[in-house]
Structures are given as structure tokens and as C-alpha cells.
Amino acid sequence: MNTKTNVMEVPKDFKIIGYYIVEVIDMPEWLRDLGERILSVSLGEVHPRLECYFVNGWRKGEKQAYQKRLKLSDEQYAEYVETVGNLFDSGKMDMNGMFLHLSDAQYFQQKFCMEIPCRLVSISTTPDWFGVLSEELKDGYGNSIINGELDYNTLIGYDILGWESNSWGIDGFLWDHLHKELPEARFNEIGLLKNDFAEVTGFARRIKGKGEPVEWIPCRVGEVCGE
């Protein structure tokens, strides 16, 4: 079931940056003034957990707990790890858990994440901001590593996000309490901005140079509905 939102969207050519498999989780205590629950690709639980790909990536007991939560057998978990490695090595997935292609994200969710309450979302922005980000995120050959297709997925809210160089991490404006600089910011029931996109764009410009050393990008969050 889609989350309803009060966001009013004027049609724009939003270009997809990538896709994330993410859970709606309890709002962190230090953000409880914003609501009870949050869907966030920077603060939330994003799948897959890339720790599985690296030797000594897990702390003691974490791997077993995660495998149990996914309800995967040892054989299935080995396939999970192999799939993550193949996607990452082929450039189809970034270190922050972003899938470049929808088909890969859908396959992974249906194959490995059906036992946990995940939602598949698209993250997109308008062409001018997309161009800024495409200059930031390039592979070793100078090619942009973000999607670029138009976003027709169901709008569930907006966010302001910043990708670290070479997409090794993703930051959100809430991490640094930057919403306190934006008294006009309004949030929906899953912790996403419900201001219109023009206002969100203004917010991104106002927090430029503050918080993490990233380019803050105003983003549309869409939910990919099942067929």
C-alpha cells in the first residue's frame, strides 16, 4: 500500500539518480520532534548491507543476526553475498546501496528481501541538479554513474541529499540538524518533506556549505509500485 502524502507536485522532468531498497523505521530519538517514523536512504535501513561484501566487514554476531532476520539459509546467504559482489564489481551498485538499474533492484528485493518490510524507491531530481551531481559521481573512466531515466514512480515526498565523492557514502540534511535552519520545512508521516519542490530547492540553496562537505541536492522520492 502506498503512503499518502500532502505534497502537491507540478510535473517536471525528474531524472532518476538511482534506486534503493529501504525500510520505514522508528525515528531516531534526536529527531522525534519531526514524527514517529522515517523512510530515509541516509538515516534508514538500506539493503543490501554492504558489510557482507568485505572481509571483516561485520562486527561479532552481526552477520548471523542479519542472515537470520532475512530468513536466508546458508546456501541462500552465500548466493546473496555473491550477487552483491557481482553487482558491485560490474558497476551496477554503489557503496551506499544504490542500484543503478530498476531491474536489478527488483530482482534483489524479490530474491532476498521478501521477509522484511522493505520498500523500493527511486531518487530523482530535476535536470539542472542532475547535471551538478553527474559531474560529482563518475567512474574511473570519467563516465557518469547515475541512471538518468525519467521518474514516473509514485511521489511519496522530498528529501535533501548529498553524495560523497565516488558515491562512497550518502548524507542527508537531517544528519546535521540542518532542518533547524529551515523553520518553514514541513514533514509527512514518514519523515519526508511535504513542501513543494520549489521550496525544497530553496532549502538546498540555503544550507549550501553547511554540515557535511557535500553538494546538497533537492530530491524527489518515488515509490516503485508492483506490477
N, C-alpha and C positions, 0 to 999 in steps of 0.2 A: 504494500500500500504506500502510495506517495505521501510525503509530508506536505501539508498545505502551507502556503506562505502568503503573506500580505504584500509581497513585492510586486510592484507594477513594472512590467518590462516593456520598453519601447524596442521594437525589432531592430537588431543590429547584426552585423556580420561578425559575430563572435567566433574567433578561431581557436580550435582546441589545442591546448598545450599538451595534455596527456590525460590518462585515466588512472583512478585509484580505487582499490578495494578497501573500504574503511567502515568502521563501526561507529554507531552513536554510543557515546559513553557518558558516564557521570561527569558533570562539570567539575574541574579541579576546584578545591576549596577556595583558592585565592581568586577565583573568578565567579564565585557563587552569586555575586550581585547581578550577574548577567542572566542567570537562569539555572535550571537543574540539569540539563543535558546538552551535549555538544557533538556536532559532526565536524571534524576538522582534520585535514590532511597533514597539518603541522603539529597539532596537540593530541590528536586521537590515535586510535589503534589502527595502523595501516598494515595490510597483508599483501605480499608475504613479509615475514620478518627476515630481513637480510642477514641477520646473525647466522642463520643456518648455512650460509654460503662460505663463511670464513672459519678457518681453524681457530679454535679458542674464542669464537665469537660469543658463545653463551657463557653466562655465569653458572655456577654449580646448580644443577637441578632445573634450570630454566628450559633447556631443550626438552626434557622429559615432560615437564608441565605443559609446554606449548603443544607437543605432539598429542598428549592426552586431551587437551582442550579441542584440538582439531578432530579428534577421534580417528586418527590415522594409525594403521598398523605399521610395523617396522618396514615392511615392503612398500607400503604407500608413502611413508615418510621419506624413504630413500628416493622414490620417484619425485616427490615434492622438491627435495634438495637438487636433484638432477635437473628438473625443469627450471628452477630458479637460476641455476648455473648457466643453462643453455640460453635463457632469455637475456641474462646479464651479459654474457660473453658475446652474444650476437648484436648487442646494442638495442635490444627491444625493451629493456627495463633499466631504470636508473637506480642509483644507490638509495634514493629516498622512497623507493617503492612505486614509482610512476611507470605505468605501462605506456608504450608509445602507440600501440595499436589496440583498438577495441576488441578484436577477435581474440587476442592473447589474454586480455583481462577477463573476458567472458569464459574462456576455456579454463583458466586458472581458478576462477571463482567456483565454477560448476564442478571441477575435478577435486578441489582440495578444501573449499571453504563453506560447504553447504551446512555444516554442523554448528556454525557460529553466525550470529546475526549481522552479516555484512551487507553493505550497500555499494553498488558500483556507481561511481560518479565521474563526470567529466569536469575538467577545469579548463576554462577558456577565458579569453579576453579580446578586446577589440584590436583591429589590425595595427594601429599605431603602437599600442603597448606590446602587442605580439612581436613587432619588429624590434623593440628595445630588448625583449627577452631573448629573441633568436640570436642577437649579437652576443649575449652573455653565455648562452648554452650551445657549445659547439663540440664536435668530436675531435679526435686527434688530427683529422684531415681538414678541419675548418668548416665542416658541414653542420648545419643546424640540427639539433637532436630533439626537436619538438614536433608535434603532429601537423597542425596547420589546416585540418579539415573544419568545415563549418559546424557549429554546435546546435543541433536541433533537439537536444535532450531536455527533459522537463526541468524548468528552473526551480530550485529549492532555496536559493539565497545567494549572497555575495560574500566574498572574503578579500582580504588584502594579504598577499603572499610574497615572499622573496626567496629566490633560489640562489644558493651559494654557487660559486664558480664551479663549472664542470658538473653541476647538479648533484654534488655530494650530499647536500642537505637542503631542507626546506624550512623556512621560518615563517611564522605568522605574526601579525601585528599585536595579537593578544599576549604573546610571549613576553614582550617588554612593557606590558600595561599601556600600550600606546592608545588604546581606546579612551584613556583618561584625558588625552589631548583632544578628543573628539566628542564633546558633550552632545552633539546632535545625532551621534550614532545610535541606531535602534536595532535590536536583535530579535530574531524569531525564536521559536521553541526549540530549535536545535543549534542555537548559538551562532547562526549566520546573520550577516547584515541584511536588514529588510528595507534600508534606504534605496532610492533608485540609483541606477548605475552612475548617473552624472554626479550625484553626491558622493558615492564611493570613490569615484575618480578624484574628486576634490580632496577627500580624506587622504588618499595615497600621496597626493602632492604636498599636503600639509605635514606629513610625517617623514618626508624625504630627508635623508641624512640622520634620522633618529633611530635609536635601537640598534639592531644588528646591521653590519655593514653590507647591506644588500639593496638592490633596486626594488622598492615596494611596487607591486603590480596589482591593480584592481582586477579581481577575477569573478567570473560567473561560475557558480556551482550548479551543475545539472545532474539529475539522476537518470541513469540508463534504465529504461523500463524493459521488462522481459517481453519476448515475442508472444 
